[in-house]
Amino acid sequence: MPKVTQEHRDARRRQILAAAREVFAAKGFAQTSTGEIVAASGLSTGAVYSYFPSKNDLIAAVCEDAVDDLIDLSSIRDAAELLDRIRARHGGHARLMAQVWAEAAVSPDLAAQIRAQLAKDLEKVAGLIRQDRRARGLPDSPDPSGVAGALLAMLTGYSQRLAIGQDIDTTGFRQALQTLLGDPT
């Protein structure tokens, strides 16, 4: 019997998580059965259970991936591009993130994981704000960490509103973000 490589195991794990994300985003954590995830993955029940012994293990892994999969803020040029990226991903990802936030409200471990990710994001965004201000010869006030915190909170709300299918006036939202960031465009 040929030896299964780590690359193969990683690919199967990603395949199962992609199927779980898709089904969870469409039906929610509570309404999804493991059998539906098995069917969506195209793998056998035994194969799925060998990677994730329970539905809760799948939920935890999907939540971890969803938190880790937040948009790479370092490659975004301005508020308009940021909103465009979030909006482009709004469907399943926004619905999934709404569920992750809800699950974190009752899961201390997941809440701690999300707080750690948000702290990293806050640090990254505050650094980008400082860098942008230096490049434009602007003062470092108001506090970049405070601005970054407000920005991340706004983006979380934006994503949550997309998750429930609300059509948001992107022009007004962009203007608010640009004002927050001190972007004159």
C-alpha positions as CSV (number, residue, x, y, z in Angstrom):
1,M,0.0,0.0,0.0
2,P,1.5,3.4,-1.0
3,K,2.3,5.8,1.8
4,V,-0.1,8.8,2.1
5,T,2.0,12.0,2.0
6,Q,1.4,14.9,4.3
7,E,0.6,17.0,1.1
8,H,-2.2,14.5,0.3
9,R,-3.5,14.7,3.9
10,D,-3.4,18.5,3.9
11,A,-5.3,18.5,0.6
12,R,-8.0,16.2,1.9
13,R,-8.3,18.4,5.1
14,R,-8.7,21.5,2.9
15,Q,-11.3,19.6,0.8
16,I,-13.4,18.7,3.9
17,L,-13.1,22.2,5.3
18,A,-14.2,23.8,2.0
19,A,-17.2,21.5,2.0
20,A,-18.0,22.3,5.6
21,R,-17.7,26.1,5.0
22,E,-20.0,25.9,2.1
23,V,-22.7,23.9,3.9
24,F,-22.3,25.9,7.2
25,A,-22.6,29.2,5.3
26,A,-25.8,28.0,3.6
27,K,-27.5,26.2,6.5
28,G,-25.8,27.4,9.7
29,F,-23.9,25.3,12.3
30,A,-27.0,24.0,14.1
31,Q,-29.0,23.0,10.9
32,T,-26.1,21.2,9.2
33,S,-25.5,17.4,9.7
34,T,-22.2,15.8,9.3
35,G,-23.7,13.6,6.6
36,E,-24.4,16.7,4.5
37,I,-20.7,17.7,4.9
38,V,-19.6,14.2,3.9
39,A,-21.8,14.4,0.8
40,A,-20.5,17.9,-0.1
41,S,-16.9,16.8,0.3
42,G,-17.3,13.8,-2.0
43,L,-15.3,11.6,0.5
44,S,-16.4,8.7,2.5
45,T,-17.8,9.1,6.0
46,G,-14.8,7.3,7.4
47,A,-12.4,9.7,5.6
48,V,-14.2,12.7,7.0
49,Y,-14.3,11.3,10.6
50,S,-10.6,10.4,10.4
51,Y,-9.8,14.1,10.1
52,F,-12.6,15.5,12.2
53,P,-14.0,13.0,14.8
54,S,-17.1,15.2,15.5
55,K,-19.2,18.0,14.1
56,N,-17.8,20.2,16.8
57,D,-14.3,19.5,15.6
58,L,-15.4,20.6,12.1
59,I,-17.0,23.8,13.5
60,A,-13.9,24.6,15.5
61,A,-11.6,24.1,12.4
62,V,-13.9,26.1,10.1
63,C,-14.1,28.9,12.7
64,E,-10.3,28.9,13.0
65,D,-9.9,29.0,9.2
66,A,-12.5,31.8,8.9
67,V,-10.7,33.9,11.5
68,D,-7.3,33.2,9.8
69,D,-8.9,34.0,6.4
70,L,-9.6,37.6,7.1
71,I,-8.8,39.9,4.3
72,D,-5.0,40.7,3.9
73,L,-5.2,44.3,4.8
74,S,-1.6,45.0,3.9
75,S,-2.2,44.8,0.2
76,I,-5.1,47.3,0.1
77,R,-4.5,50.7,-1.3
78,D,-7.5,52.7,-0.1
79,A,-11.0,52.6,1.5
80,A,-12.7,52.0,-1.8
81,E,-10.6,48.9,-2.5
82,L,-11.2,47.6,1.0
83,L,-15.0,47.8,0.7
84,D,-14.9,46.3,-2.8
85,R,-12.9,43.3,-1.5
86,I,-15.3,42.7,1.4
87,R,-18.3,43.1,-0.8
88,A,-16.9,40.6,-3.4
89,R,-16.6,38.0,-0.6
90,H,-19.8,38.9,1.1
91,G,-22.0,35.9,0.3
92,G,-20.9,32.8,2.1
93,H,-18.0,34.4,3.9
94,A,-20.0,37.1,5.6
95,R,-22.7,34.6,6.6
96,L,-20.0,32.2,7.9
97,M,-18.4,35.0,9.9
98,A,-21.7,36.0,11.4
99,Q,-22.0,32.4,12.7
100,V,-18.4,32.5,13.9
101,W,-19.1,35.6,16.0
102,A,-22.3,34.0,17.4
103,E,-20.4,30.8,18.3
104,A,-17.7,32.9,19.9
105,A,-20.3,34.4,22.2
106,V,-20.8,31.0,23.8
107,S,-17.4,29.4,23.3
108,P,-14.6,30.9,25.4
109,D,-11.9,29.2,23.4
110,L,-13.1,30.5,20.1
111,A,-13.6,34.0,21.6
112,A,-10.0,34.0,22.8
113,Q,-8.9,33.0,19.3
114,I,-10.9,35.7,17.7
115,R,-9.6,38.3,20.2
116,A,-6.0,37.2,19.4
117,Q,-6.7,37.6,15.6
118,L,-8.3,41.0,16.2
119,A,-5.3,42.1,18.2
120,K,-3.0,41.1,15.3
121,D,-5.3,42.9,12.8
122,L,-5.4,46.0,15.0
123,E,-1.6,46.1,15.1
124,K,-1.3,45.6,11.4
125,V,-3.9,48.2,10.5
126,A,-2.4,50.7,13.0
127,G,1.0,50.2,11.4
128,L,-0.5,50.8,7.9
129,I,-2.1,54.0,9.1
130,R,1.2,55.2,10.6
131,Q,3.0,54.3,7.4
132,D,0.4,56.1,5.2
133,R,0.5,59.2,7.4
134,R,4.3,59.4,7.2
135,A,4.2,59.0,3.5
136,R,1.7,61.9,3.2
137,G,3.5,64.0,5.8
138,L,0.6,63.9,8.2
139,P,0.8,64.0,12.0
140,D,0.3,60.7,14.0
141,S,-2.9,62.0,15.5
142,P,-5.6,60.9,16.2
143,D,-4.0,57.7,17.7
144,P,-3.5,55.2,14.9
145,S,-4.6,52.3,17.2
146,G,-7.8,54.1,18.0
147,V,-8.5,54.7,14.3
148,A,-7.6,51.1,13.5
149,G,-10.0,49.8,16.2
150,A,-12.8,52.0,14.9
151,L,-12.1,50.9,11.3
152,L,-12.2,47.2,12.3
153,A,-15.4,47.7,14.2
154,M,-17.0,49.4,11.2
155,L,-15.9,46.6,8.9
156,T,-17.3,44.0,11.2
157,G,-20.6,45.8,11.1
158,Y,-20.4,46.1,7.4
159,S,-19.8,42.4,7.0
160,Q,-22.6,41.6,9.4
161,R,-25.0,43.7,7.4
162,L,-24.0,42.0,4.2
163,A,-24.5,38.7,5.9
164,I,-28.2,39.5,6.3
165,G,-28.6,40.6,2.8
166,Q,-28.7,44.4,3.4
167,D,-27.8,46.5,0.4
168,I,-25.5,49.1,1.8
169,D,-24.9,52.5,0.2
170,T,-21.2,51.9,-0.6
171,T,-20.6,55.6,-1.6
172,G,-21.6,56.9,1.9
173,F,-19.7,54.1,3.6
174,R,-16.6,54.8,1.5
175,Q,-16.7,58.5,2.4
176,A,-17.0,57.7,6.1
177,L,-14.0,55.3,5.9
178,Q,-12.0,57.9,3.9
179,T,-12.8,60.5,6.5
180,L,-11.8,58.2,9.3
181,L,-8.5,57.4,7.6
182,G,-7.9,61.1,6.7
183,D,-7.9,60.2,3.0
184,P,-8.7,63.4,1.0
185,T,-9.9,61.5,-2.1
